[in-house]
Amino acid sequence: MIESYSSALYSSGILDQAAGVRESRLAADAANRGALNTLGAIYRKQGRLEDAAAIYERLATLAPEDERAGFLAGHVDR
């Protein structure tokens, strides 16, 4: 339910609230890759590039086999 609410906020461009929902989700489950992925995208859209980079680094650490996460974290050349 939280994911659908956050997705609706994100799709509507209500990024601050969508970020808050995802941050709350991560407080309960720090390894939730879906929440991390969406939060990274939200931070990017908000121009919070250092925060987005930190999120993508977390993703790459959680899933070293995930080429997309590695690419976003700057670990993989395309």
mmCIF file of the N, C-alpha and C atoms, coordinates in Angstrom:
data_MODEL
# 
_entry.id   MODEL 
# 
loop_
_atom_site.group_PDB 
_atom_site.id 
_atom_site.type_symbol 
_atom_site.label_atom_id 
_atom_site.label_alt_id 
_atom_site.label_comp_id 
_atom_site.label_asym_id 
_atom_site.label_entity_id 
_atom_site.label_seq_id 
_atom_site.pdbx_PDB_ins_code 
_atom_site.Cartn_x 
_atom_site.Cartn_y 
_atom_site.Cartn_z 
_atom_site.occupancy 
_atom_site.B_iso_or_equiv 
_atom_site.pdbx_formal_charge 
_atom_site.auth_seq_id 
_atom_site.auth_comp_id 
_atom_site.auth_asym_id 
_atom_site.auth_atom_id 
_atom_site.pdbx_PDB_model_num 
ATOM 1   N N  . MET A 1 1  ? 0.813  -1.189 0.000   1.00 0.00 ? 1  MET A N  1 
ATOM 2   C CA . MET A 1 1  ? 0.000  0.000  0.000   1.00 0.00 ? 1  MET A CA 1 
ATOM 3   C C  . MET A 1 1  ? 0.862  1.261  0.000   1.00 0.00 ? 1  MET A C  1 
ATOM 4   N N  . ILE A 1 2  ? 1.910  1.271  0.817   1.00 0.00 ? 2  ILE A N  1 
ATOM 5   C CA . ILE A 1 2  ? 2.799  2.430  0.863   1.00 0.00 ? 2  ILE A CA 1 
ATOM 6   C C  . ILE A 1 2  ? 3.449  2.641  -0.497  1.00 0.00 ? 2  ILE A C  1 
ATOM 7   N N  . GLU A 1 3  ? 3.841  1.550  -1.161  1.00 0.00 ? 3  GLU A N  1 
ATOM 8   C CA . GLU A 1 3  ? 4.477  1.677  -2.461  1.00 0.00 ? 3  GLU A CA 1 
ATOM 9   C C  . GLU A 1 3  ? 3.539  2.321  -3.483  1.00 0.00 ? 3  GLU A C  1 
ATOM 10  N N  . SER A 1 4  ? 2.265  1.931  -3.478  1.00 0.00 ? 4  SER A N  1 
ATOM 11  C CA . SER A 1 4  ? 1.334  2.517  -4.445  1.00 0.00 ? 4  SER A CA 1 
ATOM 12  C C  . SER A 1 4  ? 1.067  3.988  -4.132  1.00 0.00 ? 4  SER A C  1 
ATOM 13  N N  . TYR A 1 5  ? 1.005  4.335  -2.855  1.00 0.00 ? 5  TYR A N  1 
ATOM 14  C CA . TYR A 1 5  ? 0.816  5.733  -2.465  1.00 0.00 ? 5  TYR A CA 1 
ATOM 15  C C  . TYR A 1 5  ? 2.017  6.557  -2.898  1.00 0.00 ? 5  TYR A C  1 
ATOM 16  N N  . SER A 1 6  ? 3.209  6.048  -2.630  1.00 0.00 ? 6  SER A N  1 
ATOM 17  C CA . SER A 1 6  ? 4.426  6.748  -3.020  1.00 0.00 ? 6  SER A CA 1 
ATOM 18  C C  . SER A 1 6  ? 4.512  6.872  -4.540  1.00 0.00 ? 6  SER A C  1 
ATOM 19  N N  . SER A 1 7  ? 4.156  5.818  -5.251  1.00 0.00 ? 7  SER A N  1 
ATOM 20  C CA . SER A 1 7  ? 4.182  5.857  -6.717  1.00 0.00 ? 7  SER A CA 1 
ATOM 21  C C  . SER A 1 7  ? 3.217  6.902  -7.259  1.00 0.00 ? 7  SER A C  1 
ATOM 22  N N  . ALA A 1 8  ? 2.035  7.011  -6.644  1.00 0.00 ? 8  ALA A N  1 
ATOM 23  C CA . ALA A 1 8  ? 1.061  8.015  -7.077  1.00 0.00 ? 8  ALA A CA 1 
ATOM 24  C C  . ALA A 1 8  ? 1.602  9.420  -6.841  1.00 0.00 ? 8  ALA A C  1 
ATOM 25  N N  . LEU A 1 9  ? 2.232  9.641  -5.698  1.00 0.00 ? 9  LEU A N  1 
ATOM 26  C CA . LEU A 1 9  ? 2.825  10.950 -5.414  1.00 0.00 ? 9  LEU A CA 1 
ATOM 27  C C  . LEU A 1 9  ? 3.930  11.259 -6.412  1.00 0.00 ? 9  LEU A C  1 
ATOM 28  N N  . TYR A 1 10 ? 4.781  10.275 -6.661  1.00 0.00 ? 10 TYR A N  1 
ATOM 29  C CA . TYR A 1 10 ? 5.899  10.438 -7.598  1.00 0.00 ? 10 TYR A CA 1 
ATOM 30  C C  . TYR A 1 10 ? 5.373  10.765 -8.994  1.00 0.00 ? 10 TYR A C  1 
ATOM 31  N N  . SER A 1 11 ? 4.400  10.009 -9.447  1.00 0.00 ? 11 SER A N  1 
ATOM 32  C CA . SER A 1 11 ? 3.819  10.230 -10.780 1.00 0.00 ? 11 SER A CA 1 
ATOM 33  C C  . SER A 1 11 ? 3.157  11.589 -10.905 1.00 0.00 ? 11 SER A C  1 
ATOM 34  N N  . SER A 1 12 ? 2.636  12.081 -9.798  1.00 0.00 ? 12 SER A N  1 
ATOM 35  C CA . SER A 1 12 ? 1.965  13.380 -9.795  1.00 0.00 ? 12 SER A CA 1 
ATOM 36  C C  . SER A 1 12 ? 2.941  14.534 -9.635  1.00 0.00 ? 12 SER A C  1 
ATOM 37  N N  . GLY A 1 13 ? 4.211  14.221 -9.428  1.00 0.00 ? 13 GLY A N  1 
ATOM 38  C CA . GLY A 1 13 ? 5.208  15.269 -9.273  1.00 0.00 ? 13 GLY A CA 1 
ATOM 39  C C  . GLY A 1 13 ? 5.281  15.841 -7.871  1.00 0.00 ? 13 GLY A C  1 
ATOM 40  N N  . ILE A 1 14 ? 4.688  15.168 -6.914  1.00 0.00 ? 14 ILE A N  1 
ATOM 41  C CA . ILE A 1 14 ? 4.719  15.626 -5.523  1.00 0.00 ? 14 ILE A CA 1 
ATOM 42  C C  . ILE A 1 14 ? 5.935  14.947 -4.876  1.00 0.00 ? 14 ILE A C  1 
ATOM 43  N N  . LEU A 1 15 ? 7.107  15.443 -5.233  1.00 0.00 ? 15 LEU A N  1 
ATOM 44  C CA . LEU A 1 15 ? 8.341  14.752 -4.917  1.00 0.00 ? 15 LEU A CA 1 
ATOM 45  C C  . LEU A 1 15 ? 8.714  14.795 -3.444  1.00 0.00 ? 15 LEU A C  1 
ATOM 46  N N  . ASP A 1 16 ? 8.467  15.910 -2.766  1.00 0.00 ? 16 ASP A N  1 
ATOM 47  C CA . ASP A 1 16 ? 8.824  15.988 -1.346  1.00 0.00 ? 16 ASP A CA 1 
ATOM 48  C C  . ASP A 1 16 ? 8.069  14.933 -0.541  1.00 0.00 ? 16 ASP A C  1 
ATOM 49  N N  . GLN A 1 17 ? 6.783  14.814 -0.799  1.00 0.00 ? 17 GLN A N  1 
ATOM 50  C CA . GLN A 1 17 ? 5.986  13.825 -0.074  1.00 0.00 ? 17 GLN A CA 1 
ATOM 51  C C  . GLN A 1 17 ? 6.377  12.405 -0.476  1.00 0.00 ? 17 GLN A C  1 
ATOM 52  N N  . ALA A 1 18 ? 6.627  12.193 -1.760  1.00 0.00 ? 18 ALA A N  1 
ATOM 53  C CA . ALA A 1 18 ? 7.045  10.865 -2.219  1.00 0.00 ? 18 ALA A CA 1 
ATOM 54  C C  . ALA A 1 18 ? 8.368  10.473 -1.565  1.00 0.00 ? 18 ALA A C  1 
ATOM 55  N N  . ALA A 1 19 ? 9.287  11.428 -1.461  1.00 0.00 ? 19 ALA A N  1 
ATOM 56  C CA . ALA A 1 19 ? 10.566 11.151 -0.801  1.00 0.00 ? 19 ALA A CA 1 
ATOM 57  C C  . ALA A 1 19 ? 10.342 10.795 0.655   1.00 0.00 ? 19 ALA A C  1 
ATOM 58  N N  . GLY A 1 20 ? 9.469  11.515 1.332   1.00 0.00 ? 20 GLY A N  1 
ATOM 59  C CA . GLY A 1 20 ? 9.183  11.230 2.736   1.00 0.00 ? 20 GLY A CA 1 
ATOM 60  C C  . GLY A 1 20 ? 8.626  9.833  2.938   1.00 0.00 ? 20 GLY A C  1 
ATOM 61  N N  . VAL A 1 21 ? 7.750  9.417  2.043   1.00 0.00 ? 21 VAL A N  1 
ATOM 62  C CA . VAL A 1 21 ? 7.175  8.070  2.139   1.00 0.00 ? 21 VAL A CA 1 
ATOM 63  C C  . VAL A 1 21 ? 8.272  7.024  1.946   1.00 0.00 ? 21 VAL A C  1 
ATOM 64  N N  . ARG A 1 22 ? 9.121  7.227  0.957   1.00 0.00 ? 22 ARG A N  1 
ATOM 65  C CA . ARG A 1 22 ? 10.206 6.267  0.702   1.00 0.00 ? 22 ARG A CA 1 
ATOM 66  C C  . ARG A 1 22 ? 11.229 6.269  1.831   1.00 0.00 ? 22 ARG A C  1 
ATOM 67  N N  . GLU A 1 23 ? 11.526 7.436  2.383   1.00 0.00 ? 23 GLU A N  1 
ATOM 68  C CA . GLU A 1 23 ? 12.451 7.500  3.513   1.00 0.00 ? 23 GLU A CA 1 
ATOM 69  C C  . GLU A 1 23 ? 11.886 6.742  4.713   1.00 0.00 ? 23 GLU A C  1 
ATOM 70  N N  . SER A 1 24 ? 10.586 6.864  4.947   1.00 0.00 ? 24 SER A N  1 
ATOM 71  C CA . SER A 1 24 ? 9.944  6.117  6.031   1.00 0.00 ? 24 SER A CA 1 
ATOM 72  C C  . SER A 1 24 ? 10.024 4.618  5.775   1.00 0.00 ? 24 SER A C  1 
ATOM 73  N N  . ARG A 1 25 ? 9.818  4.229  4.538   1.00 0.00 ? 25 ARG A N  1 
ATOM 74  C CA . ARG A 1 25 ? 9.896  2.814  4.166   1.00 0.00 ? 25 ARG A CA 1 
ATOM 75  C C  . ARG A 1 25 ? 11.288 2.278  4.444   1.00 0.00 ? 25 ARG A C  1 
ATOM 76  N N  . LEU A 1 26 ? 12.305 3.079  4.116   1.00 0.00 ? 26 LEU A N  1 
ATOM 77  C CA . LEU A 1 26 ? 13.680 2.647  4.335   1.00 0.00 ? 26 LEU A CA 1 
ATOM 78  C C  . LEU A 1 26 ? 14.049 2.613  5.813   1.00 0.00 ? 26 LEU A C  1 
ATOM 79  N N  . ALA A 1 27 ? 13.398 3.428  6.620   1.00 0.00 ? 27 ALA A N  1 
ATOM 80  C CA . ALA A 1 27 ? 13.628 3.381  8.067   1.00 0.00 ? 27 ALA A CA 1 
ATOM 81  C C  . ALA A 1 27 ? 13.190 2.033  8.622   1.00 0.00 ? 27 ALA A C  1 
ATOM 82  N N  . ALA A 1 28 ? 12.156 1.460  8.015   1.00 0.00 ? 28 ALA A N  1 
ATOM 83  C CA . ALA A 1 28 ? 11.646 0.154  8.444   1.00 0.00 ? 28 ALA A CA 1 
ATOM 84  C C  . ALA A 1 28 ? 12.379 -1.002 7.767   1.00 0.00 ? 28 ALA A C  1 
ATOM 85  N N  . ASP A 1 29 ? 12.891 -0.775 6.566   1.00 0.00 ? 29 ASP A N  1 
ATOM 86  C CA . ASP A 1 29 ? 13.553 -1.832 5.796   1.00 0.00 ? 29 ASP A CA 1 
ATOM 87  C C  . ASP A 1 29 ? 14.667 -1.193 4.969   1.00 0.00 ? 29 ASP A C  1 
ATOM 88  N N  . ALA A 1 30 ? 15.835 -1.058 5.572   1.00 0.00 ? 30 ALA A N  1 
ATOM 89  C CA . ALA A 1 30 ? 16.955 -0.334 4.956   1.00 0.00 ? 30 ALA A CA 1 
ATOM 90  C C  . ALA A 1 30 ? 17.473 -0.986 3.677   1.00 0.00 ? 30 ALA A C  1 
ATOM 91  N N  . ALA A 1 31 ? 17.134 -2.238 3.446   1.00 0.00 ? 31 ALA A N  1 
ATOM 92  C CA . ALA A 1 31 ? 17.626 -2.952 2.270   1.00 0.00 ? 31 ALA A CA 1 
ATOM 93  C C  . ALA A 1 31 ? 16.581 -3.055 1.162   1.00 0.00 ? 31 ALA A C  1 
ATOM 94  N N  . ASN A 1 32 ? 15.526 -2.275 1.227   1.00 0.00 ? 32 ASN A N  1 
ATOM 95  C CA . ASN A 1 32 ? 14.466 -2.329 0.220   1.00 0.00 ? 32 ASN A CA 1 
ATOM 96  C C  . ASN A 1 32 ? 14.965 -1.660 -1.063  1.00 0.00 ? 32 ASN A C  1 
ATOM 97  N N  . ARG A 1 33 ? 15.320 -2.490 -2.036  1.00 0.00 ? 33 ARG A N  1 
ATOM 98  C CA . ARG A 1 33 ? 15.917 -1.969 -3.266  1.00 0.00 ? 33 ARG A CA 1 
ATOM 99  C C  . ARG A 1 33 ? 14.945 -1.122 -4.082  1.00 0.00 ? 33 ARG A C  1 
ATOM 100 N N  . GLY A 1 34 ? 13.675 -1.472 -4.057  1.00 0.00 ? 34 GLY A N  1 
ATOM 101 C CA . GLY A 1 34 ? 12.689 -0.670 -4.783  1.00 0.00 ? 34 GLY A CA 1 
ATOM 102 C C  . GLY A 1 34 ? 12.583 0.729  -4.211  1.00 0.00 ? 34 GLY A C  1 
ATOM 103 N N  . ALA A 1 35 ? 12.542 0.824  -2.891  1.00 0.00 ? 35 ALA A N  1 
ATOM 104 C CA . ALA A 1 35 ? 12.463 2.129  -2.237  1.00 0.00 ? 35 ALA A CA 1 
ATOM 105 C C  . ALA A 1 35 ? 13.732 2.934  -2.492  1.00 0.00 ? 35 ALA A C  1 
ATOM 106 N N  . LEU A 1 36 ? 14.879 2.273  -2.447  1.00 0.00 ? 36 LEU A N  1 
ATOM 107 C CA . LEU A 1 36 ? 16.135 2.966  -2.719  1.00 0.00 ? 36 LEU A CA 1 
ATOM 108 C C  . LEU A 1 36 ? 16.177 3.488  -4.144  1.00 0.00 ? 36 LEU A C  1 
ATOM 109 N N  . ASN A 1 37 ? 15.754 2.655  -5.079  1.00 0.00 ? 37 ASN A N  1 
ATOM 110 C CA . ASN A 1 37 ? 15.760 3.045  -6.486  1.00 0.00 ? 37 ASN A CA 1 
ATOM 111 C C  . ASN A 1 37 ? 14.885 4.271  -6.720  1.00 0.00 ? 37 ASN A C  1 
ATOM 112 N N  . THR A 1 38 ? 13.685 4.234  -6.196  1.00 0.00 ? 38 THR A N  1 
ATOM 113 C CA . THR A 1 38 ? 12.768 5.361  -6.371  1.00 0.00 ? 38 THR A CA 1 
ATOM 114 C C  . THR A 1 38 ? 13.285 6.606  -5.665  1.00 0.00 ? 38 THR A C  1 
ATOM 115 N N  . LEU A 1 39 ? 13.825 6.439  -4.464  1.00 0.00 ? 39 LEU A N  1 
ATOM 116 C CA . LEU A 1 39 ? 14.337 7.590  -3.730  1.00 0.00 ? 39 LEU A CA 1 
ATOM 117 C C  . LEU A 1 39 ? 15.506 8.228  -4.466  1.00 0.00 ? 39 LEU A C  1 
ATOM 118 N N  . GLY A 1 40 ? 16.369 7.419  -5.047  1.00 0.00 ? 40 GLY A N  1 
ATOM 119 C CA . GLY A 1 40 ? 17.466 7.963  -5.850  1.00 0.00 ? 40 GLY A CA 1 
ATOM 120 C C  . GLY A 1 40 ? 16.945 8.790  -7.016  1.00 0.00 ? 40 GLY A C  1 
ATOM 121 N N  . ALA A 1 41 ? 15.925 8.284  -7.690  1.00 0.00 ? 41 ALA A N  1 
ATOM 122 C CA . ALA A 1 41 ? 15.333 9.024  -8.813  1.00 0.00 ? 41 ALA A CA 1 
ATOM 123 C C  . ALA A 1 41 ? 14.691 10.327 -8.340  1.00 0.00 ? 41 ALA A C  1 
ATOM 124 N N  . ILE A 1 42 ? 14.023 10.275 -7.200  1.00 0.00 ? 42 ILE A N  1 
ATOM 125 C CA . ILE A 1 42 ? 13.394 11.487 -6.644  1.00 0.00 ? 42 ILE A CA 1 
ATOM 126 C C  . ILE A 1 42 ? 14.468 12.520 -6.334  1.00 0.00 ? 42 ILE A C  1 
ATOM 127 N N  . TYR A 1 43 ? 15.515 12.098 -5.646  1.00 0.00 ? 43 TYR A N  1 
ATOM 128 C CA . TYR A 1 43 ? 16.590 13.031 -5.309  1.00 0.00 ? 43 TYR A CA 1 
ATOM 129 C C  . TYR A 1 43 ? 17.210 13.644 -6.558  1.00 0.00 ? 43 TYR A C  1 
ATOM 130 N N  . ARG A 1 44 ? 17.399 12.830 -7.603  1.00 0.00 ? 44 ARG A N  1 
ATOM 131 C CA . ARG A 1 44 ? 17.934 13.357 -8.864  1.00 0.00 ? 44 ARG A CA 1 
ATOM 132 C C  . ARG A 1 44 ? 17.033 14.433 -9.428  1.00 0.00 ? 44 ARG A C  1 
ATOM 133 N N  . LYS A 1 45 ? 15.728 14.154 -9.462  1.00 0.00 ? 45 LYS A N  1 
ATOM 134 C CA . LYS A 1 45 ? 14.770 15.121 -10.014 1.00 0.00 ? 45 LYS A CA 1 
ATOM 135 C C  . LYS A 1 45 ? 14.723 16.400 -9.195  1.00 0.00 ? 45 LYS A C  1 
ATOM 136 N N  . GLN A 1 46 ? 15.006 16.288 -7.893  1.00 0.00 ? 46 GLN A N  1 
ATOM 137 C CA . GLN A 1 46 ? 15.014 17.456 -7.026  1.00 0.00 ? 46 GLN A CA 1 
ATOM 138 C C  . GLN A 1 46 ? 16.345 18.211 -7.104  1.00 0.00 ? 46 GLN A C  1 
ATOM 139 N N  . GLY A 1 47 ? 17.301 17.677 -7.828  1.00 0.00 ? 47 GLY A N  1 
ATOM 140 C CA . GLY A 1 47 ? 18.614 18.304 -7.922  1.00 0.00 ? 47 GLY A CA 1 
ATOM 141 C C  . GLY A 1 47 ? 19.517 17.988 -6.738  1.00 0.00 ? 47 GLY A C  1 
ATOM 142 N N  . ARG A 1 48 ? 19.119 17.023 -5.937  1.00 0.00 ? 48 ARG A N  1 
ATOM 143 C CA . ARG A 1 48 ? 19.900 16.616 -4.761  1.00 0.00 ? 48 ARG A CA 1 
ATOM 144 C C  . ARG A 1 48 ? 20.877 15.515 -5.191  1.00 0.00 ? 48 ARG A C  1 
ATOM 145 N N  . LEU A 1 49 ? 21.848 15.898 -5.994  1.00 0.00 ? 49 LEU A N  1 
ATOM 146 C CA . LEU A 1 49 ? 22.709 14.920 -6.649  1.00 0.00 ? 49 LEU A CA 1 
ATOM 147 C C  . LEU A 1 49 ? 23.615 14.169 -5.688  1.00 0.00 ? 49 LEU A C  1 
ATOM 148 N N  . GLU A 1 50 ? 24.108 14.818 -4.646  1.00 0.00 ? 50 GLU A N  1 
ATOM 149 C CA . GLU A 1 50 ? 24.940 14.112 -3.666  1.00 0.00 ? 50 GLU A CA 1 
ATOM 150 C C  . GLU A 1 50 ? 24.123 13.064 -2.910  1.00 0.00 ? 50 GLU A C  1 
ATOM 151 N N  . ASP A 1 51 ? 22.883 13.420 -2.574  1.00 0.00 ? 51 ASP A N  1 
ATOM 152 C CA . ASP A 1 51 ? 22.001 12.466 -1.905  1.00 0.00 ? 51 ASP A CA 1 
ATOM 153 C C  . ASP A 1 51 ? 21.669 11.293 -2.826  1.00 0.00 ? 51 ASP A C  1 
ATOM 154 N N  . ALA A 1 52 ? 21.413 11.596 -4.094  1.00 0.00 ? 52 ALA A N  1 
ATOM 155 C CA . ALA A 1 52 ? 21.130 10.534 -5.066  1.00 0.00 ? 52 ALA A CA 1 
ATOM 156 C C  . ALA A 1 52 ? 22.338 9.620  -5.208  1.00 0.00 ? 52 ALA A C  1 
ATOM 157 N N  . ALA A 1 53 ? 23.537 10.190 -5.272  1.00 0.00 ? 53 ALA A N  1 
ATOM 158 C CA . ALA A 1 53 ? 24.752 9.378  -5.401  1.00 0.00 ? 53 ALA A CA 1 
ATOM 159 C C  . ALA A 1 53 ? 24.917 8.453  -4.199  1.00 0.00 ? 53 ALA A C  1 
ATOM 160 N N  . ALA A 1 54 ? 24.604 8.942  -3.012  1.00 0.00 ? 54 ALA A N  1 
ATOM 161 C CA . ALA A 1 54 ? 24.708 8.107  -1.808  1.00 0.00 ? 54 ALA A CA 1 
ATOM 162 C C  . ALA A 1 54 ? 23.712 6.949  -1.860  1.00 0.00 ? 54 ALA A C  1 
ATOM 163 N N  . ILE A 1 55 ? 22.515 7.231  -2.357  1.00 0.00 ? 55 ILE A N  1 
ATOM 164 C CA . ILE A 1 55 ? 21.501 6.175  -2.494  1.00 0.00 ? 55 ILE A CA 1 
ATOM 165 C C  . ILE A 1 55 ? 21.969 5.133  -3.504  1.00 0.00 ? 55 ILE A C  1 
ATOM 166 N N  . TYR A 1 56 ? 22.500 5.575  -4.634  1.00 0.00 ? 56 TYR A N  1 
ATOM 167 C CA . TYR A 1 56 ? 22.952 4.629  -5.656  1.00 0.00 ? 56 TYR A CA 1 
ATOM 168 C C  . TYR A 1 56 ? 24.150 3.814  -5.163  1.00 0.00 ? 56 TYR A C  1 
ATOM 169 N N  . GLU A 1 57 ? 24.969 4.412  -4.330  1.00 0.00 ? 57 GLU A N  1 
ATOM 170 C CA . GLU A 1 57 ? 26.086 3.665  -3.734  1.00 0.00 ? 57 GLU A CA 1 
ATOM 171 C C  . GLU A 1 57 ? 25.540 2.559  -2.816  1.00 0.00 ? 57 GLU A C  1 
ATOM 172 N N  . ARG A 1 58 ? 24.516 2.889  -2.037  1.00 0.00 ? 58 ARG A N  1 
ATOM 173 C CA . ARG A 1 58 ? 23.872 1.870  -1.186  1.00 0.00 ? 58 ARG A CA 1 
ATOM 174 C C  . ARG A 1 58 ? 23.313 0.732  -2.027  1.00 0.00 ? 58 ARG A C  1 
ATOM 175 N N  . LEU A 1 59 ? 22.665 1.081  -3.139  1.00 0.00 ? 59 LEU A N  1 
ATOM 176 C CA . LEU A 1 59 ? 22.108 0.059  -4.032  1.00 0.00 ? 59 LEU A CA 1 
ATOM 177 C C  . LEU A 1 59 ? 23.205 -0.852 -4.571  1.00 0.00 ? 59 LEU A C  1 
ATOM 178 N N  . ALA A 1 60 ? 24.299 -0.253 -5.014  1.00 0.00 ? 60 ALA A N  1 
ATOM 179 C CA . ALA A 1 60 ? 25.399 -1.037 -5.586  1.00 0.00 ? 60 ALA A CA 1 
ATOM 180 C C  . ALA A 1 60 ? 26.020 -1.952 -4.538  1.00 0.00 ? 60 ALA A C  1 
ATOM 181 N N  . THR A 1 61 ? 26.078 -1.501 -3.296  1.00 0.00 ? 61 THR A N  1 
ATOM 182 C CA . THR A 1 61 ? 26.618 -2.318 -2.215  1.00 0.00 ? 61 THR A CA 1 
ATOM 183 C C  . THR A 1 61 ? 25.682 -3.480 -1.885  1.00 0.00 ? 61 THR A C  1 
ATOM 184 N N  . LEU A 1 62 ? 24.376 -3.202 -1.888  1.00 0.00 ? 62 LEU A N  1 
ATOM 185 C CA . LEU A 1 62 ? 23.394 -4.245 -1.592  1.00 0.00 ? 62 LEU A CA 1 
ATOM 186 C C  . LEU A 1 62 ? 23.318 -5.308 -2.675  1.00 0.00 ? 62 LEU A C  1 
ATOM 187 N N  . ALA A 1 63 ? 23.507 -4.891 -3.912  1.00 0.00 ? 63 ALA A N  1 
ATOM 188 C CA . ALA A 1 63 ? 23.341 -5.809 -5.038  1.00 0.00 ? 63 ALA A CA 1 
ATOM 189 C C  . ALA A 1 63 ? 24.494 -5.634 -6.030  1.00 0.00 ? 63 ALA A C  1 
ATOM 190 N N  . PRO A 1 64 ? 25.674 -6.143 -5.693  1.00 0.00 ? 64 PRO A N  1 
ATOM 191 C CA . PRO A 1 64 ? 26.826 -5.954 -6.580  1.00 0.00 ? 64 PRO A CA 1 
ATOM 192 C C  . PRO A 1 64 ? 26.629 -6.574 -7.969  1.00 0.00 ? 64 PRO A C  1 
ATOM 193 N N  . GLU A 1 65 ? 25.701 -7.522 -8.087  1.00 0.00 ? 65 GLU A N  1 
ATOM 194 C CA . GLU A 1 65 ? 25.424 -8.141 -9.389  1.00 0.00 ? 65 GLU A CA 1 
ATOM 195 C C  . GLU A 1 65 ? 24.506 -7.284 -10.265 1.00 0.00 ? 65 GLU A C  1 
ATOM 196 N N  . ASP A 1 66 ? 23.927 -6.250 -9.693  1.00 0.00 ? 66 ASP A N  1 
ATOM 197 C CA . ASP A 1 66 ? 22.992 -5.377 -10.413 1.00 0.00 ? 66 ASP A CA 1 
ATOM 198 C C  . ASP A 1 66 ? 23.786 -4.341 -11.205 1.00 0.00 ? 66 ASP A C  1 
ATOM 199 N N  . GLU A 1 67 ? 23.906 -4.571 -12.513 1.00 0.00 ? 67 GLU A N  1 
ATOM 200 C CA . GLU A 1 67 ? 24.704 -3.684 -13.360 1.00 0.00 ? 67 GLU A CA 1 
ATOM 201 C C  . GLU A 1 67 ? 24.165 -2.256 -13.379 1.00 0.00 ? 67 GLU A C  1 
ATOM 202 N N  . ARG A 1 68 ? 22.850 -2.110 -13.344 1.00 0.00 ? 68 ARG A N  1 
ATOM 203 C CA . ARG A 1 68 ? 22.254 -0.772 -13.350 1.00 0.00 ? 68 ARG A CA 1 
ATOM 204 C C  . ARG A 1 68 ? 22.648 -0.006 -12.096 1.00 0.00 ? 68 ARG A C  1 
ATOM 205 N N  . ALA A 1 69 ? 22.573 -0.660 -10.949 1.00 0.00 ? 69 ALA A N  1 
ATOM 206 C CA . ALA A 1 69 ? 22.951 -0.014 -9.695  1.00 0.00 ? 69 ALA A CA 1 
ATOM 207 C C  . ALA A 1 69 ? 24.425 0.376  -9.733  1.00 0.00 ? 69 ALA A C  1 
ATOM 208 N N  . GLY A 1 70 ? 25.248 -0.514 -10.239 1.00 0.00 ? 70 GLY A N  1 
ATOM 209 C CA . GLY A 1 70 ? 26.686 -0.200 -10.376 1.00 0.00 ? 70 GLY A CA 1 
ATOM 210 C C  . GLY A 1 70 ? 26.925 0.964  -11.311 1.00 0.00 ? 70 GLY A C  1 
ATOM 211 N N  . PHE A 1 71 ? 26.211 0.993  -12.408 1.00 0.00 ? 71 PHE A N  1 
ATOM 212 C CA . PHE A 1 71 ? 26.343 2.090  -13.365 1.00 0.00 ? 71 PHE A CA 1 
ATOM 213 C C  . PHE A 1 71 ? 25.936 3.421  -12.715 1.00 0.00 ? 71 PHE A C  1 
ATOM 214 N N  . LEU A 1 72 ? 24.788 3.433  -12.026 1.00 0.00 ? 72 LEU A N  1 
ATOM 215 C CA . LEU A 1 72 ? 24.319 4.656  -11.384 1.00 0.00 ? 72 LEU A CA 1 
ATOM 216 C C  . LEU A 1 72 ? 25.274 5.115  -10.295 1.00 0.00 ? 72 LEU A C  1 
ATOM 217 N N  . ALA A 1 73 ? 25.941 4.183  -9.650  1.00 0.00 ? 73 ALA A N  1 
ATOM 218 C CA . ALA A 1 73 ? 26.914 4.532  -8.608  1.00 0.00 ? 73 ALA A CA 1 
ATOM 219 C C  . ALA A 1 73 ? 28.274 4.902  -9.195  1.00 0.00 ? 73 ALA A C  1 
ATOM 220 N N  . GLY A 1 74 ? 28.408 4.747  -10.511 1.00 0.00 ? 74 GLY A N  1 
ATOM 221 C CA . GLY A 1 74 ? 29.664 5.100  -11.164 1.00 0.00 ? 74 GLY A CA 1 
ATOM 222 C C  . GLY A 1 74 ? 30.693 3.990  -11.158 1.00 0.00 ? 74 GLY A C  1 
ATOM 223 N N  . HIS A 1 75 ? 30.266 2.738  -10.933 1.00 0.00 ? 75 HIS A N  1 
ATOM 224 C CA . HIS A 1 75 ? 31.187 1.618  -10.848 1.00 0.00 ? 75 HIS A CA 1 
ATOM 225 C C  . HIS A 1 75 ? 31.366 0.885  -12.168 1.00 0.00 ? 75 HIS A C  1 
ATOM 226 N N  . VAL A 1 76 ? 30.464 1.093  -13.110 1.00 0.00 ? 76 VAL A N  1 
ATOM 227 C CA . VAL A 1 76 ? 30.477 0.301  -14.344 1.00 0.00 ? 76 VAL A CA 1 
ATOM 228 C C  . VAL A 1 76 ? 30.423 1.243  -15.538 1.00 0.00 ? 76 VAL A C  1 
ATOM 229 N N  . ASP A 1 77 ? 31.262 0.978  -16.507 1.00 0.00 ? 77 ASP A N  1 
ATOM 230 C CA . ASP A 1 77 ? 31.206 1.729  -17.771 1.00 0.00 ? 77 ASP A CA 1 
ATOM 231 C C  . ASP A 1 77 ? 30.209 1.065  -18.684 1.00 0.00 ? 77 ASP A C  1 
ATOM 232 N N  . ARG A 1 78 ? 29.511 1.876  -19.420 1.00 0.00 ? 78 ARG A N  1 
ATOM 233 C CA . ARG A 1 78 ? 28.561 1.330  -20.379 1.00 0.00 ? 78 ARG A CA 1 
ATOM 234 C C  . ARG A 1 78 ? 29.102 1.343  -21.752 1.00 0.00 ? 78 ARG A C  1 
# 
